[in-house]
C-alpha cells in the first residue's frame, strides 16, 4: 500500500478550490435568487475566486491548466448569476446600453491584441479587479443602495478599466513595433 502523496495533494489544492466554484455556481441554479441560501452559496463561490490564485502561488502550483480552469469557473459563475439575477432585478435600460459600450471597448481591445500582437491579451489590472469586486458586491448591497446607484458606480469603474486596458494593449503595440 502506497502512502498519501501530500506534496501532490498540496499542488492540487488550488484546482480543487477552483472546482468548488463550479460546483457552488451550479448549486445556485437550484436556489431562489436573493434568498439566504443563495447568498451563502454566492459568497462561497466568490471566496473561492479570491483565494484560488493565492493558494496556487503559495503552493507553487500555478499552471496553465489551473489558469484555464479558473477562466472556466469564472464563466460558469457569471453565466449562472446572469441567469438567476437578471430576471429578478429591475435593471435600468441605460445600464444595459452602458454595459454594451464597455463590452464594445473590450471587444475592440481583444481584437487589436489578437490581430496585431497575434495573441490573446487580457490585462489583469487593479482597476479590473476593483470592478470585479464591485460587481460581485452589487447583489449584496441591494438592501442598502439603490440599484441605479450601484450599477452606475460599477459601470463607471468598468468604463475606466476598459479604457485603461485598451491603452495598455495599444502601448504594447507601440513597444513591439
PyMOL commands that set and color helices and strands:
alter all, ss='L'
color gray80, all
select helices_A, chain A and resi 6-28+36-58+64-85+93-116+126-141+147-176
alter helices_A, ss='H'
color red, helices_A
deselect
rebuild
show_as cartoon
